[in-house]
């Protein structure tokens, strides 16, 4: 039970909000599924019809830079993004290896499709954990939304009562001043 909770929390920390969607990086999913990132991306390329834009998309240079600035990356992953107008944006890595292309990110539905494309035991098991993490995150966001609505309602009622009391106090002063 503790393992599942730890795994869910670890996965939740790897879910990012990009373009208004909850997504996971190809490299994070590759680790969970026990495959190399390049193999995961090859499987996606072989099955492009299974991955419409609402399941998976490639990050832009700006999104990738923003993501890099949000977390610490190892020296093997240091990147320099080449933005030549005549070429598709490329990523140049250090000589230690690392990423050579902009990352793909997968929504919850894309992650499910990815598990079916990879179709190995680890991918299937990891997919279950990822789905549970997305569900947990959805529930947390829903709970936050409900709490926010309750606070707004409480503020509204408080201000309404305050307005009523203000009117009563003004009326009291009027009566006392005569």
Secondary structure, 3 states (H helix, E strand, C coil): CHHHHHHHHHHHCCEEEECCEEEEEHHHHHHHHCCCHHHHHHHHHHCHHHCCCCCEEECCHHHHHHHHHHCCCCHHHCEEEECCCCCCCEEEECCCCCCCCCCEEECHHHHHHHHHHHCCHHHHHHHHHHHHHHHHHHHHHHHHHHHHHHHHHHHHHHHHHHHHHHHHHHHHHHHHHC
